[in-house]
Each structure stands twice: as C-alpha cells, then as structure tokens.
C-alpha cells in the first residue's frame, strides 16, 4: 500500500508531465496556425495574380464543361 506522501508525489509528477505536454501542444498549434496564415496569404496572392492575368488576356477563359461530359 502506498503512503499519502507517495500518492501526492505521483500526482505532482503526473501534473508536471501534463503541463509539459500542454505547453508542447500549444507551441505546435501556434506554429501550425502561423503556417496556415502564411499559406492563406500566398493563396490570396496567387488568386490576385491569376485574376490580373485573366483580365489582361485577350481571350478570356470560358467556364464550360469538357467534351467528355
């Protein structure tokens, strides 16, 4: 049987490990959020470039179904 001090020590260890895991997960979520924001900015830039190229084109691209449909 474990003593109350041993149980308290075990609980404190568990809480410390959970705190470390929580910090690591928070850092990973933050890094992924920054990555997502960067990708969204790039996508917006590509959309703007595509629209500018489409507007500058003499023959606009028609939105039609391919012949195999």
Steps between C-alpha positions, in 0.01 A plus 500: 500500500624847417534776750321833460837668424571252220155561353553877515840464334348286223223754445753785486707308242190436293401867513852607401498265200155619395615862529800430277285317246252788500780752436638289214157464341433873533829579328419257219153647450651849485759390243233336285277808526785719374560256215131504405496881502806508272336255260180707497702812413674316216168369371356852499805623308462223242129575464577867441771416246271257319218755483740766372631265232148398405392863468808583291442205269350571160308174498322454831471143622148368468356295778361210299479128555760284326378301198500168686205607720 
